[in-house]
Amino acid sequence: MANPKQAAGARAADLVEDGMAIGLGTGSTVAFLLERLAERIRREGLRVRGLPTSRRTEEAARALGIPLVTFDEVAALDLTIDGADEVDSRWNLIKGGGGALLREKIVAAASRSTTIVVGEEKLVPRLGRFPLPVEVVPFAARPVARALEALGCRAALRRDPAGAEFVTDEGHRILDCAFGRIDDPPALEAAIDRIPGVVESGIFVGLARRLVVGRADGRVEVLDRPPSA
Ligand code: 5RP
């Protein structure tokens, strides 16, 4: 059986055009994008500049020889390619399973277009099966957790495999919030943003322009956002 993440990640690299400044997302699907992008740079002489959304992606891109830039050098990006934890039928996303949601949202917002690469298992009718990551300043973790629970979830402070508090690239913490079905993602995003101490939530609304979906049978679909989404 084909690996849907590999199929989607590699296919997305073919959407990159010569001369582009691209946002490089984070995660295991994006890892396949980076590999194929590096191959195109080597074989075709493709000229790209990548802006990574995490230290993890920065290290991987450097090791593969992908040229990198920062916001000191580029004001806007032509394209960002990133993964997601869930994509609903209106193309709302849950992101942040890898802990990079803050930089991911900043980079997507600075991009003319964002393409999301997923295996088909990430497509859901409604968001919420995957616990929603919310990035918070450490000082506020407890009051924010209580405020989030008042919105109808169970909030758990994320820990690393050794049991220590997970620390994001920006030095924040993450609360993973089990809401169950999320009926109105834009309203929930707005409500979470109003809580003092919240840095950003993993709900992404209106940012995905294109979806690259890897299927278990090896097929890959490239979908443009329908006007109804
Ligand atoms: C990281 C993310 C990732 O894009 C998301 O978790 C998907 O990861 P993967 O491709 O490994 O399933 O949002 O913060």
Residues whose N, C-alpha, C, O or C-beta is under 5 A from the ligand:
A	BS01	5RP	T26 G27 S28 T29 V30 D82 G83 A84 D85 K95 G96 G97 G98 G99 A100 L101
